[in-house]
Amino acid sequence: MYYSENSLTITVNNLTVSYIDEGPTNSPTIIFIHGFPLNKSMWEKQVEILKENYRVIAYDIRGHGNTDAGNDNFSIELFVNDLLSLMDTLKIDKTILCGFSMGGYIALNAIENYPERFNALLLCDTNCAADLSEAKEKRMKTIEIIKEKGLEQYAEESLKKLFAPISFSKHIEEIAIVREMIMKTSKQSLYKTLHALAERTETCTKVHKLKVPVLIMVGKEDEITPPDVALLMHEKIKGSIIHIIDHAGHLSNMENSREFNNQLSGFLSLIKHL
């Protein structure tokens, strides 16, 4: 898996957290937060293009990748606490924050509660709304399906939702990487995270208060958090920039990394001059 030679570990909240920390330490910092049920490896192509000019950190959320799960019930608030503790342990006072899907839920919750810790926000294929009852039921049903039919079938079904149809012929390597990420996540962590996602609170009613530059990106063919959802966030966040990524589903940063990275770099250059 990517980063095996570059991964570091640090103790945060009594957990061993796996992370990567690339680029000059005196440069602006950007922290990437992955989605579910993935890990920090999803950000490989973003880290590569940014590490010359930024301090780039990508970490495994508790219970994902190579980070310990701990004994607590998972919640978005617990994940936020882990993020802030990681920043404190690494002596990062302020950072740019980039969250994908579940990582976006964590980023939105973090910036709502600790606005003074963040310089800018990138929201990728994510949503500010909470789960409606139907979505909650679906998550609970997913737990039952994993228990009954195993991880392999869950991984196959997840891949169909995560990637645009064209990616199954164009991005075979990326699909194999994501399949491995899912297969390496423990069932217990999957169950605990599904509960956390189902119980999360909405952040839509507070996003208008955001005072930092915000870039919203979404895959044109994203079925999990479609462009309509991204546009709603864009309308609520005054001054935000939105970009819809062509030829991409939910995993827009992996399916069309060139366009994603162009938008990411452009936004970071823009905010440098603010």
C-alpha positions as CSV (number, residue, x, y, z in Angstrom):
1,M,0.0,0.0,0.0
2,Y,1.1,3.6,-0.6
3,Y,3.2,5.3,2.0
4,S,4.4,2.2,3.8
5,E,7.9,3.6,3.7
6,N,6.9,7.1,4.7
7,S,4.3,6.5,7.4
8,L,5.0,7.8,10.9
9,T,3.3,7.0,14.1
10,I,2.5,9.3,17.0
11,T,0.5,8.8,20.2
12,V,-2.7,10.9,20.3
13,N,-5.5,10.4,22.9
14,N,-3.8,7.1,24.0
15,L,-4.0,5.9,20.4
16,T,-1.2,5.1,18.0
17,V,-2.0,7.2,15.0
18,S,-0.5,6.5,11.6
19,Y,0.2,9.6,9.4
20,I,2.4,11.1,6.8
21,D,4.1,14.4,7.1
22,E,5.7,15.7,3.9
23,G,7.2,19.0,2.9
24,P,9.0,21.9,4.6
25,T,7.8,22.3,8.2
26,N,8.0,26.1,8.0
27,S,5.6,26.2,5.0
28,P,1.8,26.6,5.3
29,T,0.2,23.4,6.5
30,I,-2.6,21.4,4.9
31,I,-4.2,18.4,6.6
32,F,-6.1,15.9,4.5
33,I,-8.9,13.8,6.1
34,H,-10.0,10.6,4.2
35,G,-13.4,9.2,3.8
36,F,-15.1,5.9,4.8
37,P,-14.1,3.1,4.7
38,L,-10.7,4.3,3.3
39,N,-7.4,5.6,4.7
40,K,-4.8,8.2,4.1
41,S,-3.5,6.4,1.0
42,M,-6.4,7.9,-1.0
43,W,-4.5,11.3,-1.0
44,E,-1.3,10.1,-2.6
45,K,-1.6,12.2,-5.8
46,Q,-2.4,15.3,-3.8
47,V,0.5,14.9,-1.5
48,E,2.9,14.5,-4.4
49,I,2.0,17.8,-6.0
50,L,1.8,19.8,-2.8
51,K,4.8,18.7,-0.8
52,E,7.3,21.0,-2.4
53,N,5.5,24.2,-1.2
54,Y,3.4,23.0,1.7
55,R,3.7,20.9,4.8
56,V,1.2,18.2,3.9
57,I,-0.2,15.8,6.5
58,A,-2.6,12.9,5.8
59,Y,-3.6,10.7,8.7
60,D,-5.6,7.6,9.3
61,I,-8.8,8.2,11.3
62,R,-9.1,6.0,14.4
63,G,-10.1,2.4,13.4
64,H,-9.0,3.0,9.7
65,G,-5.7,2.2,8.0
66,N,-3.0,1.7,10.6
67,T,-4.5,3.8,13.4
68,D,-5.7,2.1,16.6
69,A,-9.5,2.0,17.1
70,G,-9.5,2.5,20.9
71,N,-12.4,1.4,23.1
72,D,-14.7,4.4,22.7
73,N,-17.9,4.5,20.6
74,F,-17.1,6.4,17.4
75,S,-18.7,9.8,16.7
76,I,-17.9,12.7,14.5
77,E,-17.1,14.7,17.7
78,L,-14.6,12.1,18.8
79,F,-12.9,12.2,15.4
80,V,-12.8,16.0,15.7
81,N,-11.2,15.7,19.1
82,D,-8.6,13.3,17.6
83,L,-7.9,15.8,14.9
84,L,-7.3,18.7,17.3
85,S,-5.2,16.5,19.6
86,L,-3.1,15.5,16.6
87,M,-2.6,19.2,15.7
88,D,-1.6,20.0,19.3
89,T,0.8,17.0,19.5
90,L,2.4,18.1,16.2
91,K,2.4,21.8,17.4
92,I,0.2,23.0,14.6
93,D,-1.6,26.1,15.7
94,K,-3.5,26.7,12.4
95,T,-4.0,24.7,9.2
96,I,-5.8,24.5,5.9
97,L,-8.2,21.6,6.2
98,C,-9.3,19.3,3.3
99,G,-12.0,16.7,4.0
100,F,-13.4,14.1,1.7
101,S,-16.9,12.7,2.3
102,M,-16.7,11.6,6.0
103,G,-13.6,13.7,6.3
104,G,-15.8,16.6,5.2
105,Y,-18.2,15.9,8.1
106,I,-15.3,16.0,10.5
107,A,-13.9,19.2,8.9
108,L,-17.2,21.0,9.0
109,N,-17.7,20.0,12.7
110,A,-14.2,21.0,13.5
111,I,-14.3,24.5,11.9
112,E,-17.8,25.2,13.4
113,N,-16.5,24.5,16.9
114,Y,-12.9,25.6,16.6
115,P,-12.8,28.3,13.9
116,E,-9.6,29.9,15.2
117,R,-7.6,26.8,14.3
118,F,-8.2,26.9,10.5
119,N,-7.1,29.1,7.7
120,A,-9.2,27.7,4.8
121,L,-11.5,24.8,4.1
122,L,-11.7,22.3,1.1
123,L,-14.9,20.2,1.0
124,C,-14.7,17.3,-1.4
125,D,-17.7,15.1,-2.3
126,T,-19.3,15.7,1.0
127,N,-22.5,17.1,2.6
128,C,-23.5,19.4,5.5
129,A,-26.8,17.6,6.1
130,A,-27.5,14.8,8.7
131,D,-28.8,11.4,7.7
132,L,-32.5,11.2,7.2
133,S,-34.2,8.2,8.8
134,E,-34.1,6.2,5.5
135,A,-30.3,6.8,5.2
136,K,-29.9,5.8,8.9
137,E,-31.8,2.5,8.3
138,K,-29.6,1.8,5.3
139,R,-26.5,2.1,7.4
140,M,-27.9,-0.3,10.0
141,K,-28.8,-2.7,7.2
142,T,-25.3,-2.4,5.9
143,I,-24.0,-3.7,9.3
144,E,-26.3,-6.7,9.0
145,I,-25.2,-7.4,5.4
146,I,-21.5,-7.3,6.4
147,K,-22.2,-9.7,9.3
148,E,-24.2,-12.1,7.0
149,K,-22.3,-11.9,3.7
150,G,-18.8,-10.8,4.7
151,L,-16.4,-8.0,3.7
152,E,-15.7,-9.1,0.2
153,Q,-19.3,-8.6,-1.0
154,Y,-19.5,-5.3,0.9
155,A,-16.3,-4.1,-0.8
156,E,-17.7,-5.0,-4.3
157,E,-21.0,-3.2,-3.6
158,S,-19.1,-0.1,-2.2
159,L,-16.9,0.1,-5.3
160,K,-19.9,0.4,-7.5
161,K,-21.1,3.4,-5.6
162,L,-17.7,5.0,-5.1
163,F,-16.6,5.1,-8.7
164,A,-18.2,6.4,-11.9
165,P,-19.0,3.6,-14.4
166,I,-16.2,4.8,-16.8
167,S,-13.6,4.2,-14.0
168,F,-14.1,0.5,-14.1
169,S,-12.2,0.5,-17.5
170,K,-10.0,3.6,-17.0
171,H,-8.9,3.3,-13.4
172,I,-8.4,-0.3,-12.7
173,E,-5.4,0.3,-10.4
174,E,-7.3,2.9,-8.3
175,I,-10.2,0.4,-7.9
176,A,-7.8,-2.3,-6.7
177,I,-6.2,0.1,-4.2
178,V,-9.6,1.2,-2.8
179,R,-10.8,-2.5,-2.6
180,E,-7.7,-3.2,-0.5
181,M,-8.4,-0.3,1.8
182,I,-11.9,-1.5,2.4
183,M,-10.8,-5.1,2.9
184,K,-8.1,-4.0,5.5
185,T,-10.6,-2.2,7.6
186,S,-11.8,-4.3,10.6
187,K,-15.5,-5.2,10.7
188,Q,-15.7,-3.7,14.2
189,S,-14.5,-0.4,12.9
190,L,-16.9,-0.5,10.0
191,Y,-19.8,-1.1,12.4
192,K,-18.7,1.7,14.8
193,T,-18.2,4.2,12.0
194,L,-21.5,3.4,10.3
195,H,-23.2,4.2,13.7
196,A,-21.2,7.5,13.9
197,L,-22.2,8.5,10.4
198,A,-25.9,7.7,11.1
199,E,-25.9,9.7,14.4
200,R,-24.0,12.8,13.1
201,T,-25.6,16.2,13.5
202,E,-26.1,18.6,10.6
203,T,-23.8,21.6,10.0
204,C,-25.9,23.3,7.2
205,T,-27.5,25.8,9.5
206,K,-24.1,27.1,10.7
207,V,-22.0,27.2,7.5
208,H,-23.1,30.7,6.6
209,K,-20.9,31.8,9.6
210,L,-17.7,30.5,8.0
211,K,-15.1,33.3,7.7
212,V,-12.4,31.4,5.8
213,P,-12.0,30.8,2.1
214,V,-13.9,27.6,1.0
215,L,-13.5,25.5,-2.1
216,I,-16.1,22.8,-2.8
217,M,-15.4,20.1,-5.3
218,V,-17.6,17.2,-6.4
219,G,-17.5,14.5,-9.1
220,K,-20.0,15.1,-11.9
221,E,-21.2,11.5,-11.5
222,D,-21.1,11.3,-7.7
223,E,-24.1,9.3,-6.6
224,I,-23.4,9.4,-2.9
225,T,-23.1,13.2,-2.5
226,P,-24.3,14.5,-5.9
227,P,-23.5,17.9,-7.4
228,D,-26.9,19.2,-6.2
229,V,-25.8,18.7,-2.6
230,A,-22.5,20.5,-3.3
231,L,-24.4,23.4,-4.9
232,L,-26.6,23.7,-1.8
233,M,-23.5,24.1,0.4
234,H,-22.0,26.6,-2.1
235,E,-25.2,28.7,-1.9
236,K,-25.1,28.7,1.9
237,I,-21.4,29.5,2.2
238,K,-20.9,33.1,1.2
239,G,-17.9,33.6,-1.1
240,S,-17.2,29.9,-1.6
241,I,-15.9,28.5,-4.9
242,I,-17.4,25.4,-6.4
243,H,-16.0,23.2,-9.1
244,I,-17.7,20.1,-10.6
245,I,-15.0,17.5,-11.7
246,D,-15.7,15.8,-15.0
247,H,-15.4,12.1,-15.6
248,A,-15.5,11.3,-11.8
249,G,-17.9,9.8,-9.3
250,H,-17.5,10.0,-5.5
251,L,-13.8,9.6,-5.5
252,S,-13.1,12.6,-7.7
253,N,-9.5,13.1,-6.4
254,M,-8.5,9.6,-7.6
255,E,-10.7,9.4,-10.7
256,N,-9.7,12.7,-12.2
257,S,-6.7,13.7,-10.2
258,R,-5.4,16.1,-12.9
259,E,-8.5,18.3,-12.8
260,F,-8.9,17.9,-9.0
261,N,-5.2,18.9,-8.5
262,N,-5.5,21.9,-10.8
263,Q,-8.4,23.2,-8.8
264,L,-6.7,22.4,-5.5
265,S,-3.5,24.2,-6.5
266,G,-5.3,27.2,-8.0
267,F,-7.3,27.7,-4.8
268,L,-4.2,27.4,-2.6
269,S,-2.4,29.9,-4.8
270,L,-5.4,32.3,-4.6
271,I,-5.6,32.2,-0.8
272,K,-1.8,32.7,-0.5
273,H,-2.4,36.2,-1.8
274,L,-5.3,37.0,0.5
